[in-house]
Amino acid sequence: MPDIIPHKVLFHPYVTEKTMFQMEDDNKLEFVVKRDATKAEIKSAFEELFEVKVESVNIKNTRHGKRAVIKLTDDYSAEDVGMRIGIF
């Protein structure tokens, strides 16, 4: 895979009440991502940027853009990452 620049793939967290519950209950974070980014690029960028391991990436394409639901492995906490990026 070619070198990717994480900030050109991941734009910002998508924060709603539902995503806050996902963070607490399911260890997931949701980010707005580049429209043509692949799951592998998103996973790689997230792991590089936040120094965590990603279990899976699911994509949501909406008329407002593309969002990625990122599930972390059990070794890492989505709440800790949320604290580091200022969601709380």
Secondary structure, DSSP 8 states (H G I E B T S, - for coil): -----HHHHEEEE---HHHHHHHHHH-EEEEEE-TT--HHHHHHHHHHHH---EEEEEEEEETTEEEEEEEE-TTS-HHHHHHHHT--
